[in-house]
Amino acid sequence: METIKRFLDDEGKIKIWPKKKELKIEILKYLSTKFEYDKNYVEKEVNVIIEKWHTFNDFFLLRRGMIDYKFLCRTRDGSNYWRNREE
């Protein structure tokens, strides 16, 4: 958490998207902790959670990143999302 602290505001919201890949991954890992294990989400719910935890208005970037790095999984058709236990 210390490595990403400067990218978060006082409420723990992501305020800046880092340039370095390693930091991006840490930010995505942090964001994934806002999702519960063993719970399915629809895309709209995922977007609401992401929107709540960042301030730069790009939920698509964050959602796609969490999927790409396997912090979140989704069905092929994108109808269900869930937090990956293996990450």
KACORMO-V231408 format. One record per backbone hydrogen bond with DSSP energy under -0.5 kcal/mol. CO is the residue of the C=O (numbers start at 0). NH is the residue of the N-H. If there is no record, write none. Layout:
co;nh
CO;NH
CO;NH
This chain:
co;nh
0;3
0;4
1;4
3;6
4;7
6;14
6;15
8;11
12;8
13;54
15;17
19;23
20;24
21;25
22;26
23;27
24;28
25;29
26;30
27;31
28;32
29;32
30;33
31;34
35;38
35;82
40;80
41;44
41;45
42;46
43;47
44;48
45;49
46;50
47;51
48;52
49;52
50;53
52;13
57;61
58;62
59;63
60;64
61;65
62;66
63;67
64;68
65;70
65;71
66;69
70;83
72;81
74;77
79;74
80;40
81;72
83;86
